[in-house]
Amino acid sequence: MKLNTVFIYSVLLFFGSWNQNTIMAQPEASNWIFGDKAWLQFQPDSMVVAKSGAKQLAKEAQATISDSLGNLLFYTNCSKVWNRNHDLMLNGVLYDTLLDPHHSTTQGALILPAPGSDYLYYLINPAVYTLIDMRLEGGLGAVVSESALTPIYPYLEDSLGVSEKSTSVRHANGRDWWLAQLRIKFDDGWQPEAHLSLTLINEDGVQESNNFPIMLSEAVSASQVVLGEMVFTPSGDKLAMIGSSQLFVWSFDRCTGEIQEEILRIDTLTGGYGLAFSHDGKYIYYTTENLSTPSALYQLSIIPDQFGVHNFLKLSEVSGMYSFHQLELGINNRIYVGTAHLLFPTEVFVPQNMALSVINRPDLSGYACDFDTLTVSLGGNRTFFGLPNTVNYALGPLEGSDCDTLGGSTSVPETTPIPQWQMIPTVSSGLYAFNGPEQAQLIVYDVWGRTAWQGTATGQRLDLSALPAGLYLVHALWEQKQETFRIVKQ
């Protein structure tokens, strides 16, 4: 791929074709709650207003969901879930804060409406998911306790862990979801082997994953591939991800869930982190952060010019103790840019972290994209390193596709399973008792989805004394039955 920092483009901007009052067809993403109690609400006239009352504190991982009319339903920072009244949801404490590793995870939270249901929602964390039932508690919703922290990848190789990248796109049938996550395993030299895992979520629940290997640069270390965002184009035909030193763009098949042609690749980034596509999918915007150099915001053309050059341009930069962080495409088709103070936790409230910057016309080339600095007030609140992880909830069926799977099963994920097995106690210094069949196979996963221990339930005792303190999931399998338990090793 050839890059060029010089943009050659027409002065004619076709302002008449740009509808500033964009019809917002994604009411589910009308509310953003993030950072230190920041709350933005998108209005029908494309304006964004700051609201008050939010409770959460989130460094990176955060997600918000609204109903079909744009009314707030609930929000999360991965550790906890709050309802529309800003109270903790019933069973809404998912992790002990001291043990929660997702607080500082780039895309550590994602909320998806369950296919075939108008009241169930999947809350996706790295490697696990939780079901939320909005019929409960008088419509305020509750975490379905039996579903909490169910493994997404219970059958994959024990050396394949999760990264901080997680996003989703509608299946070509317009109902189901493809969950995309970057998964990694390491050799003895800490050189990662990366796989894109595409997992179908349909009316029958979370299905098995397809894994697509990614060719990384030989110089890439684990820390350089784990961090950073991964996003689909609003139309779902492309998938991009960024790491500290690399950026990839692939074409994607919404019908089969397959990664196809590599469209673009950069191997020379320094501190790549934030990522967002323009609404038309022709441009990608990304941020870099590095303590030794200023943090920068770039525009990159996905479509090469007549010379095969993917033009790119630095739009802005910040320095000192501040850094651009995550990017997010709003439902008004503008891209929002956060700026963080590099120390966390901190009591610093300054103009840089008390407002968002915005790219007003991201579909236009070069400076015509109209980048405005710190123009979206957070109403006295502040952002840290993340913005809500959103997807295109309104993306419909792929017109002309022959892979429409509608008309199949009409069941919804089971919400009230009656547990017949037990793990006692749930908190221990290492010794646990398994109340279940002795022939059951037990697999213990850490919070990153890696196998920490496995074996049979011989004697129905489980000794995890050798494992580090932390939160673990115990997956028990016997014949056609399986259960998952959450335990804490002190």
C-alpha positions as CSV (number, residue, x, y, z in Angstrom):
1,M,0.0,0.0,0.0
2,K,1.2,3.5,-0.9
3,L,0.6,6.5,1.4
4,N,0.7,10.1,0.6
5,T,0.3,13.1,3.0
6,V,-0.6,15.4,0.2
7,F,-4.3,15.7,-0.6
8,I,-5.4,16.7,-4.1
9,Y,-9.1,17.3,-4.1
10,S,-11.7,19.6,-5.6
11,V,-12.6,22.8,-3.9
12,L,-16.2,22.0,-4.9
13,L,-17.7,20.5,-1.7
14,F,-21.2,19.7,-2.8
15,F,-22.8,21.2,0.3
16,G,-26.2,20.8,-1.2
17,S,-25.8,17.0,-1.0
18,W,-25.0,17.1,2.7
19,N,-28.1,17.0,4.9
20,Q,-27.1,18.6,8.2
21,N,-30.4,17.5,9.8
22,T,-29.7,13.8,9.2
23,I,-32.6,11.5,9.9
24,M,-31.5,9.5,12.9
25,A,-32.6,5.9,12.3
26,Q,-30.8,4.5,15.4
27,P,-32.8,5.5,18.4
28,E,-31.1,2.6,20.4
29,A,-27.9,4.8,20.3
30,S,-29.6,8.1,21.3
31,N,-28.0,8.2,24.7
32,W,-24.3,8.0,25.5
33,I,-23.2,7.6,29.2
34,F,-19.4,7.4,29.7
35,G,-16.4,8.6,31.6
36,D,-17.0,10.3,34.9
37,K,-20.8,10.6,34.9
38,A,-20.9,12.2,31.4
39,W,-24.2,11.8,29.6
40,L,-25.0,13.1,26.1
41,Q,-28.3,12.8,24.3
42,F,-28.8,13.0,20.6
43,Q,-31.8,15.1,19.5
44,P,-33.9,14.7,16.4
45,D,-32.4,17.9,14.9
46,S,-28.9,16.3,15.1
47,M,-28.0,18.5,18.1
48,V,-26.3,16.9,21.1
49,V,-27.2,18.0,24.7
50,A,-25.5,17.3,28.0
51,K,-27.7,15.7,30.7
52,S,-27.1,15.1,34.4
53,G,-27.8,12.2,36.8
54,A,-25.7,9.4,35.5
55,K,-23.8,7.4,38.1
56,Q,-21.1,5.4,36.4
57,L,-17.3,5.9,36.5
58,A,-15.7,4.2,33.5
59,K,-12.1,4.5,32.3
60,E,-12.5,2.7,28.9
61,A,-15.2,0.0,28.9
62,Q,-18.7,1.4,28.6
63,A,-21.9,0.9,26.7
64,T,-25.4,2.4,26.7
65,I,-28.7,1.2,25.1
66,S,-32.0,3.0,24.5
67,D,-35.4,1.7,23.3
68,S,-37.0,2.2,19.9
69,L,-38.1,5.7,20.8
70,G,-34.7,6.8,22.1
71,N,-35.5,6.5,25.8
72,L,-32.7,5.4,28.0
73,L,-32.9,1.7,29.1
74,F,-29.6,0.9,30.9
75,Y,-25.9,1.4,30.8
76,T,-22.7,-0.3,32.1
77,N,-19.0,0.0,32.8
78,C,-18.7,-3.9,32.7
79,S,-18.4,-4.1,36.5
80,K,-21.9,-2.8,37.1
81,V,-25.2,-2.2,35.3
82,W,-27.5,0.8,36.0
83,N,-31.1,1.1,35.0
84,R,-32.9,4.1,33.5
85,N,-33.4,5.6,36.9
86,H,-29.6,5.5,37.5
87,D,-30.0,2.9,40.2
88,L,-28.0,-0.4,40.2
89,M,-30.0,-3.0,38.3
90,L,-31.1,-6.1,40.2
91,N,-28.1,-8.5,40.1
92,G,-26.3,-5.7,38.4
93,V,-22.9,-6.1,40.2
94,L,-21.1,-8.4,37.8
95,Y,-17.6,-8.1,39.1
96,D,-16.0,-7.1,42.4
97,T,-14.4,-3.8,41.5
98,L,-11.1,-4.8,43.0
99,L,-11.0,-8.0,40.8
100,D,-12.5,-6.5,37.6
101,P,-9.9,-6.5,34.8
102,H,-12.3,-4.9,32.3
103,H,-12.3,-1.4,33.8
104,S,-9.4,-0.6,31.6
105,T,-10.4,-2.5,28.4
106,T,-10.7,-0.6,25.2
107,Q,-14.0,-2.2,24.1
108,G,-14.8,-4.1,27.2
109,A,-18.6,-3.6,27.0
110,L,-21.1,-4.1,24.2
111,I,-24.9,-4.3,24.3
112,L,-26.9,-6.2,21.7
113,P,-30.7,-6.8,21.5
114,A,-31.3,-10.5,21.5
115,P,-32.6,-11.7,18.1
116,G,-36.2,-12.6,18.1
117,S,-36.9,-10.9,21.4
118,D,-38.2,-7.4,22.3
119,Y,-37.1,-7.6,26.0
120,L,-33.8,-9.6,26.2
121,Y,-30.4,-8.0,25.7
122,Y,-26.9,-9.5,25.6
123,L,-24.2,-7.6,27.6
124,I,-20.9,-8.7,26.0
125,N,-17.7,-8.5,28.0
126,P,-14.4,-10.0,26.8
127,A,-14.9,-13.8,26.7
128,V,-18.2,-13.8,28.5
129,Y,-21.8,-12.6,28.1
130,T,-24.7,-11.8,30.4
131,L,-28.5,-11.7,29.6
132,I,-30.6,-8.8,30.8
133,D,-34.4,-9.2,30.9
134,M,-36.3,-5.8,30.6
135,R,-39.6,-7.4,31.7
136,L,-38.4,-7.7,35.2
137,E,-38.5,-5.2,38.1
138,G,-41.5,-3.4,36.6
139,G,-39.7,-2.7,33.3
140,L,-36.5,-1.4,34.9
141,G,-34.8,-4.7,33.9
142,A,-32.6,-7.2,35.8
143,V,-29.6,-9.3,35.1
144,V,-30.7,-12.9,34.7
145,S,-28.5,-14.3,37.4
146,E,-28.2,-17.8,36.0
147,S,-26.8,-16.3,32.8
148,A,-24.2,-14.0,34.4
149,L,-20.7,-14.3,32.9
150,T,-21.4,-17.2,30.6
151,P,-18.3,-18.1,28.5
152,I,-18.5,-17.2,24.8
153,Y,-15.6,-19.6,24.0
154,P,-15.9,-22.7,26.2
155,Y,-14.5,-25.1,23.7
156,L,-11.5,-23.2,22.2
157,E,-7.9,-24.1,22.8
158,D,-6.7,-23.1,26.2
159,S,-3.9,-21.0,24.8
160,L,-6.2,-18.7,22.9
161,G,-7.1,-15.7,25.0
162,V,-9.0,-12.4,24.3
163,S,-7.9,-8.9,23.5
164,E,-9.5,-5.6,24.2
165,K,-11.3,-5.4,20.8
166,S,-15.0,-6.3,20.5
167,T,-17.7,-5.1,18.0
168,S,-20.7,-6.4,16.2
169,V,-22.7,-6.1,13.0
170,R,-26.1,-7.4,11.8
171,H,-26.2,-10.7,9.9
172,A,-27.4,-10.3,6.3
173,N,-30.8,-11.4,7.4
174,G,-31.1,-8.1,9.4
175,R,-32.0,-9.9,12.6
176,D,-29.0,-11.9,14.0
177,W,-25.6,-10.6,15.0
178,W,-22.0,-11.3,14.1
179,L,-19.8,-10.7,17.2
180,A,-16.2,-9.9,16.2
181,Q,-13.4,-10.1,18.7
182,L,-9.7,-10.4,18.4
183,R,-8.3,-13.4,20.1
184,I,-4.6,-14.1,20.7
185,K,-2.2,-16.8,21.8
186,F,1.5,-16.3,22.6
187,D,4.6,-18.3,22.0
188,D,7.4,-18.4,24.5
189,G,8.9,-15.2,23.2
190,W,5.7,-13.2,23.8
191,Q,5.1,-13.0,20.1
192,P,1.4,-13.1,19.5
193,E,-0.6,-15.2,17.1
194,A,-3.8,-13.4,16.3
195,H,-7.2,-14.7,15.2
196,L,-10.4,-12.8,14.4
197,S,-13.2,-14.7,15.9
198,L,-16.7,-14.2,14.3
199,T,-19.5,-15.6,16.5
200,L,-23.1,-15.8,15.3
201,I,-25.7,-14.8,17.9
202,N,-29.2,-15.9,16.7
203,E,-32.5,-16.8,18.3
204,D,-30.9,-20.0,19.6
205,G,-28.3,-18.1,21.5
206,V,-24.5,-17.8,21.1
207,Q,-23.1,-20.2,18.5
208,E,-19.6,-21.6,17.8
209,S,-17.1,-19.2,16.5
210,N,-15.2,-19.1,13.2
211,N,-11.5,-18.1,13.5
212,F,-9.5,-16.3,10.8
213,P,-5.7,-15.9,11.3
214,I,-4.2,-12.5,10.9
215,M,-0.6,-12.0,9.6
216,L,1.1,-9.7,12.1
217,S,4.4,-7.9,11.6
218,E,7.3,-9.9,13.1
219,A,8.2,-7.0,15.2
220,V,4.8,-6.8,16.9
221,S,4.6,-7.7,20.6
222,A,1.5,-8.7,22.6
223,S,0.9,-5.2,24.0
224,Q,1.0,-3.8,20.5
225,V,-1.9,-5.9,19.2
226,V,-4.1,-6.2,22.3
227,L,-5.1,-2.5,22.6
228,G,-7.1,-0.3,20.3
229,E,-10.5,-0.3,18.6
230,M,-12.1,-2.5,16.0
231,V,-15.1,-1.3,14.0
232,F,-17.4,-2.2,11.1
233,T,-18.5,0.3,8.4
234,P,-22.1,1.4,9.0
235,S,-23.1,-0.8,6.0
236,G,-21.2,-3.8,7.4
237,D,-19.2,-4.5,4.3
238,K,-15.8,-3.7,5.9
239,L,-14.1,-4.4,9.2
240,A,-11.1,-2.5,10.5
241,M,-8.9,-2.8,13.6
242,I,-6.0,-0.8,15.0
243,G,-3.2,-1.7,17.3
244,S,-0.2,0.2,18.6
245,S,1.8,-0.2,15.4
246,Q,-0.7,-1.7,12.8
247,L,-4.0,-0.8,11.1
248,F,-6.0,-3.3,9.0
249,V,-9.1,-3.0,6.8
250,W,-10.8,-6.1,5.4
251,S,-13.9,-6.7,3.3
252,F,-16.5,-8.6,5.2
253,D,-19.4,-11.0,4.2
254,R,-22.4,-10.4,6.4
255,C,-24.0,-13.6,5.1
256,T,-21.2,-16.1,6.0
257,G,-19.4,-14.1,8.6
258,E,-16.1,-14.5,6.7
259,I,-13.2,-12.1,6.6
260,Q,-12.4,-11.6,2.9
261,E,-9.8,-9.5,1.1
262,E,-7.3,-7.3,2.9
263,I,-8.0,-3.9,1.5
264,L,-5.5,-1.8,3.4
265,R,-2.7,-2.3,5.9
266,I,-0.3,0.0,7.7
267,D,2.6,-1.4,9.7
268,T,4.3,1.8,10.8
269,L,2.0,3.4,13.4
270,T,3.1,4.7,16.7
271,G,0.6,4.2,19.4
272,G,-2.5,3.6,17.4
273,Y,-5.7,3.5,19.5
274,G,-9.0,5.1,18.4
275,L,-10.8,4.2,15.2
276,A,-14.0,5.1,13.3
277,F,-15.4,4.9,9.8
278,S,-17.2,7.8,8.0
279,H,-20.9,7.0,7.4
280,D,-20.2,6.3,3.7
281,G,-17.3,4.0,4.6
282,K,-14.9,5.9,2.3
283,Y,-12.7,7.3,5.1
284,I,-11.3,6.0,8.3
285,Y,-10.2,8.2,11.2
286,Y,-7.7,7.1,13.8
287,T,-5.8,8.4,16.8
288,T,-2.4,7.8,18.1
289,E,-1.1,8.2,21.6
290,N,2.5,8.0,22.8
291,L,4.1,9.6,25.8
292,S,7.2,10.6,23.8
293,T,5.3,12.3,20.9
294,P,2.1,14.4,20.6
295,S,-1.1,12.5,20.2
296,A,-2.7,13.0,16.8
297,L,-5.9,12.5,14.8
298,Y,-5.7,11.4,11.2
299,Q,-8.0,10.9,8.2
300,L,-7.2,8.0,5.8
301,S,-8.8,7.4,2.5
302,I,-10.0,3.8,2.0
303,I,-10.3,4.2,-1.7
304,P,-6.9,4.8,-3.5
305,D,-6.5,7.5,-6.0
306,Q,-5.6,7.0,-9.7
307,F,-2.0,6.4,-8.6
308,G,-2.9,3.7,-6.1
309,V,-2.2,6.0,-3.2
310,H,-4.3,5.9,0.0
311,N,-4.2,9.6,1.0
312,F,-3.9,10.5,4.6
313,L,-3.8,13.7,6.6
314,K,-3.1,14.8,10.2
315,L,-6.1,16.8,11.3
316,S,-4.9,17.8,14.7
317,E,-2.7,17.0,17.6
318,V,-2.4,17.5,21.4
319,S,0.6,17.2,23.7
320,G,1.7,17.5,27.3
321,M,-0.4,15.5,29.7
322,Y,-3.3,15.0,27.2
323,S,-4.1,12.5,24.5
324,F,-6.8,11.8,22.0
325,H,-8.5,8.6,22.8
326,Q,-11.5,6.6,21.4
327,L,-13.6,7.7,18.4
328,E,-17.3,7.0,17.9
329,L,-19.7,7.7,15.0
330,G,-22.8,9.3,16.3
331,I,-26.3,8.6,14.9
332,N,-26.1,12.1,13.3
333,N,-23.3,10.8,11.2
334,R,-20.7,12.9,12.9
335,I,-17.6,11.4,14.6
336,Y,-16.9,12.4,18.2
337,V,-13.3,12.5,19.6
338,G,-12.4,12.4,23.2
339,T,-9.4,13.9,24.9
340,A,-8.0,12.3,28.1
341,H,-5.7,13.4,30.9
342,L,-3.0,10.8,31.0
343,L,-3.0,10.2,34.7
344,F,-5.7,8.0,36.2
345,P,-7.3,8.2,38.6
346,T,-7.1,12.0,38.8
347,E,-9.1,14.9,40.1
348,V,-8.2,17.1,37.1
349,F,-11.2,18.8,35.5
350,V,-10.0,21.0,32.6
351,P,-11.5,22.1,29.2
352,Q,-9.7,19.3,27.5
353,N,-11.5,16.5,29.3
354,M,-14.8,18.3,29.9
355,A,-15.8,18.4,26.2
356,L,-15.6,16.3,23.1
357,S,-14.3,17.4,19.7
358,V,-16.3,16.5,16.6
359,I,-15.7,15.8,12.9
360,N,-18.8,17.4,11.4
361,R,-18.6,16.1,7.8
362,P,-16.5,12.9,8.0
363,D,-17.6,11.9,4.5
364,L,-15.6,14.8,3.0
365,S,-12.0,14.7,2.1
366,G,-9.2,16.5,3.9
367,Y,-9.9,19.6,5.9
368,A,-13.4,19.8,4.4
369,C,-14.3,17.2,7.0
370,D,-14.6,20.2,9.4
371,F,-12.9,19.2,12.6
372,D,-14.0,21.3,15.6
373,T,-12.0,21.2,18.8
374,L,-13.8,20.8,22.2
375,T,-17.2,22.1,21.1
376,V,-19.4,19.5,22.7
377,S,-19.8,20.3,26.4
378,L,-20.2,17.5,28.9
379,G,-22.2,19.6,31.3
380,G,-19.5,19.9,34.0
381,N,-18.5,16.2,33.8
382,R,-15.5,14.7,32.1
383,T,-14.3,11.9,29.9
384,F,-11.4,9.5,30.6
385,F,-10.2,7.2,27.8
386,G,-13.3,5.8,26.3
387,L,-16.7,6.5,24.6
388,P,-19.7,4.1,24.5
389,N,-19.1,1.1,22.3
390,T,-22.0,1.3,19.8
391,V,-23.0,-0.5,16.6
392,N,-25.4,0.1,13.8
393,Y,-28.6,-1.2,15.4
394,A,-30.7,-0.1,12.4
395,L,-28.8,-2.1,9.7
396,G,-31.3,-4.2,7.9
397,P,-31.2,-7.2,5.6
398,L,-28.7,-7.3,2.8
399,E,-30.8,-6.5,-0.3
400,G,-30.6,-9.3,-2.8
401,S,-28.9,-11.7,-0.4
402,D,-29.7,-15.4,-0.7
403,C,-28.7,-16.2,2.9
404,D,-31.8,-15.0,4.8
405,T,-32.1,-17.4,7.6
406,L,-35.4,-16.0,8.9
407,G,-38.1,-18.6,9.2
408,G,-35.9,-20.9,11.2
409,S,-36.1,-21.4,15.0
410,T,-38.2,-19.0,16.9
411,S,-37.0,-19.8,20.3
412,V,-35.2,-17.2,22.5
413,P,-32.3,-17.9,24.9
414,E,-33.4,-19.6,28.0
415,T,-33.8,-17.1,30.8
416,T,-34.7,-19.2,33.8
417,P,-32.7,-22.4,33.9
418,I,-32.9,-24.2,37.2
419,P,-29.4,-25.0,38.4
420,Q,-29.1,-28.6,39.5
421,W,-25.4,-28.5,40.3
422,Q,-23.5,-26.3,42.8
423,M,-20.0,-25.1,43.5
424,I,-19.4,-24.5,47.2
425,P,-18.2,-22.1,48.5
426,T,-18.2,-19.3,45.9
427,V,-15.4,-17.5,47.7
428,S,-12.4,-19.5,49.0
429,S,-8.7,-19.6,49.4
430,G,-8.5,-22.5,46.9
431,L,-10.6,-25.4,48.0
432,Y,-14.1,-26.0,46.5
433,A,-16.7,-28.7,46.5
434,F,-18.5,-29.6,43.3
435,N,-22.1,-30.9,43.9
436,G,-22.7,-32.8,40.6
437,P,-21.8,-36.0,38.8
438,E,-18.3,-37.3,39.4
439,Q,-17.8,-38.0,35.7
440,A,-18.3,-34.3,34.8
441,Q,-15.5,-32.6,33.0
442,L,-14.5,-29.3,34.7
443,I,-12.8,-26.4,32.9
444,V,-11.7,-23.3,34.9
445,Y,-11.4,-20.1,32.9
446,D,-9.8,-16.9,34.0
447,V,-11.4,-13.6,33.2
448,W,-9.6,-13.4,29.8
449,G,-11.1,-16.7,28.7
450,R,-7.9,-18.7,29.1
451,T,-8.0,-22.2,30.6
452,A,-6.5,-22.0,34.1
453,W,-7.3,-25.7,35.1
454,Q,-9.2,-28.6,33.7
455,G,-9.9,-32.1,34.8
456,T,-12.7,-34.4,36.0
457,A,-14.8,-34.0,39.2
458,T,-13.1,-37.0,40.8
459,G,-14.0,-37.0,44.5
460,Q,-16.1,-33.9,43.8
461,R,-13.3,-31.7,45.2
462,L,-11.5,-28.9,43.3
463,D,-8.2,-27.6,44.5
464,L,-7.3,-24.3,43.0
465,S,-4.8,-23.3,45.6
466,A,-2.0,-22.9,43.0
467,L,-3.9,-20.3,41.0
468,P,-3.5,-16.5,41.5
469,A,-6.2,-14.6,43.4
470,G,-9.0,-13.5,41.2
471,L,-12.3,-14.2,39.5
472,Y,-12.8,-17.5,37.7
473,L,-15.5,-19.3,35.7
474,V,-16.0,-23.0,36.2
475,H,-17.6,-24.8,33.2
476,A,-19.0,-28.2,34.0
477,L,-19.9,-30.7,31.2
478,W,-21.5,-34.1,31.5
479,E,-23.4,-35.9,28.7
480,Q,-25.8,-33.3,27.2
481,K,-25.8,-31.0,30.3
482,Q,-23.6,-28.1,31.2
483,E,-23.4,-25.4,33.8
484,T,-21.2,-22.5,34.5
485,F,-20.3,-21.2,38.0
486,R,-18.6,-18.0,39.1
487,I,-16.0,-18.3,41.9
488,V,-13.5,-16.1,43.6
489,K,-10.1,-17.3,44.6
490,Q,-8.8,-15.2,47.5
